[in-house]
Amino acid sequence: MVAKAHARSEAAAYVLMLTLVLAALLSPQAGHGEVVLSQVSPKLSLSGSLRLRWEYWKWFTPTGPQNNEYDFLASVFRGMVKWTDESFDLIIEGQNTSFIDLPADVVAPLPQGVLGGLGAIYRTYNRRQNDTGIFLRQGVLTLKRLGLAGLTLKGGRFEFSEGNEVLTQEPTLDWLKNVRLSQRLIGPFNFAHVGRSFDGAVGSFSRGPLSFTLMAAHPTQGGFDLAAMQEMDEIDVLYAAINLTRPALLPNGDARIFYIYYGDDRRVLKVDNRPVAVRASDRRQDISLHTEGAHWISLLPTSLGPVDLLAWGAVQQGQWGFLEHFAWCWDVEAGWQPRTLPWKPWVRIGYGRSSGDDDPNDNDHNTFFQILPTARLYSFTTFYNLMNNEDAFVQLILRPTAGVVWRTDFHNIRLTEARDLWYQGPGATLSTRDIGFGFAGRPAFGERNLFRVLETSLTYAWSPHLECTVYYAHVFGDAVVRKIFAGDQADFGYVELLLKF
């Protein structure tokens, strides 16, 4: 124990020293107020980022002696080389991820399983307490002169976030697109310390307020596992969308219709509410799903301050192994930014619901499948995702001074179907191991009330190069949690420094 504490203190001291040195170099007081490190020539630029995060997790108390409370350190360094020309752009970006002091003894007997928290998941995937990996995050060529104005084509390894492929240049609408719409179904999962990329191609065409995007790709491994170089060619993803951005008839609005195809023949064990033996017999059958959806957002100026409205929805159909699949998900939200109050408050409320499966013994699968999302955008705790649940929330955002954003949320989470599972996860992460299917599930034992979450985060952009975030959440477990665990309270917090250079 003494050696472990000493190693942890040395790692913390190293992280603190590195942060202070970089903060001094990148602070507004250094030199002439801004450090320019990137522009090598008119066409060649270098850039990078270093993210340091200390995380504390206390999962629901297990019935056995396993470890449900721990902390660890992680760093993510990304370095990019970019060549910009009149007819093409070329980007090459590498990533190094390191873990320090991942927890041990974090797997309990089912249905408790991995004792929640991303530290436990990183340890389960990578199997070592201290680990590091280097891989290619992006290597992409973008062609800009294809004989038709507004047409671009890029190919290679890239990040992709559905829903924000076209931004509006209006701050409130773009916040809604980036934070409340994008990456619900396809995203790079950058909150995780590994993340994912896509190998394939993206074509886009814009003309006035209309734009069209088409993406076809295979995702890479990653998310949690440091073996992130490998492409998962067993998974096919196709995305097509038409965006209508601030047209003349709706200058403060944005809309999109989209289609996603997801095909998966990895032969790993599917996660659903059927018995294990039945799911094991279904390994060799593919998942083949079609998703159609739309979103609409609008900003309404009023004398008391702007009001924003949001609606999003999707339906799915296809094959889930032997089963016929049909599912749905939707979300509605509204917000108000009072003009005259201090700290520029923004109050928002919302309600979302997704379908679950009400019968594990029939020939249908009705649980909404979230595909390859950045789940953390819609569940800051990562204790749940958007599958088989209903989420009623209220949110307060305060901006007391320049560079400071304080956000507090309260969520009441219930399961849609009591005979289905409580799901977690961000989508496929590994090609061959069952833990990499992408989603984990625990039985609900006939209950629907899952938990309530109270969470708050404070972000301070100290300079254009340095940002600090402090986050804490407490989870009040309800009937589903009490059926599985000995204790029904959980906590998650972190301190993160992001340096850009």
C-alpha positions, 0 to 999 in steps of 0.5 A: 500500500505504501509503494502504491501511494508513493507511485501515485504521489509521484505521478500526481507530482509529475502531472502537476509540474507538467501542467504548471510549466505548460500553463506558464508558457501558454498564459496570456502574460507570457511574451506578447499575450499569445504564443504562436507555435503552429504556422511553419509556412503559409501552407504547413502548420503544426498543432497539438493538445494535451488533456490531463484528467484525474477521475474519482469513481464510487460505484454502487456498493456490491454485495461482495468484496470487490472494489467499487471506489477508486481514482486514477490519472490519464493523459491524452496527447494529440499532435497534428500536421496539416498542409493546406493548399488551394485544391486539397488539404492533408491532415496527419494526427497521432495520439498517445494515451496513458493510464496511471493507477487503474483499479484492480478487482473491479468485476463482481458476479453477474448481474453486477458485472464490471463495477461501473465507472470508466476506470474499471472499464479501462482496466478490464479492456487493457488488463494492466494498472499502468498502460500507454499506447500510440496510434494514428488518430487521423490521416485524411486527404480533402479534395476541394476543387472537383469542378463544382462549387460547394463540393468536397470529398475527403477520404482516409482515417477521420473523426465524424460527428453526425448532426453538426456537419453544418453549423449555423454561425449563430451561437445558441443554435450551434450550442444546441447542435454541438451539445444536444443534437450531434453524436447521438448516433455516430461520434468519435467518443472523445470524452473517453481517453482512447476514442474512435475514428472512421476509415472511409470517405465523406462527400459534401455539397452545399448550395445556399442554405441546403447541404448534403452529406454522405459518409461511408466507413468502417469504425476503428477499435478504441473507445476504451482499448489502447489497440486503436490502430485496427479497423473493424471491417466487420462493421459497415456504416453509411450516413446520409443527411440533408441540412436546411440551415437558416433559410430566408423563411426561417432565419433563426432555424435549422433542420435535418433529415438523415438515414443511417445503415449499420451492419455488424457481422463480428460474431460477438455475443449480442447484448439484449434481454434474451437468455445467454444460451439463446444469444449464444446460438445467435452469434453467427447471425448479423445485425443489419439496421436502418435508421431514419430520423430528423431534427428541428431547432429554432431560436425565438427572440422575445422582449424577455430574452431568447427562447429555444426549441428543439425536437429530434426523433428516429425510427429503426427497422431491420434484423437483430440476428434471428429477430425482427427489429423495430425501435424508436427514440425521440427528444423534445427540449426548450430553453430560455435566456432571461435578458436582465438577470446577472450571470447570463442564466440559461434555463432548459428543460427536456424529456426524451424516451426510447423504446425497449423490448417488452418480451424476451421470448418473442421473435421481435427486438424492440430496444432502440440501438444507439449505433456508435455514439458519443454517449457522454454528451447525453449522460455526463455520468456515463451511468446510462445511455439513450437505450430503453429509458426515459430521461426528464431533465432540468438544466441551468447554465450560468456565465458569470464572467468571460471564460467561465461556464457553470452548468448544473443538471438534474435528471430523473431516469426510468426504464421504458420496459421493465422486462428489458435491460439497464443499458450502458455503453458507446457502441462497438469497441473491439472486433473479436472480444465479447466485452467489445460488443459496445453495450452492456446491460443489467436486468431490471427485475420487473422495475422501471425506476432507475435513479436520479442524477444531480451533477454540476460542472465548472469550466474556466477558459483561462486563455485560448490555450488553457482550459480547466473543468471541475465536475461532480455528480451524485447518483441516487439509486432507485428500485432497479439499482436496489435489486442488484447492488447492496448500496444505492448511492454513487459518485463521480468527479474529475478535474481536467486540464486541457492545453492547446498549442 
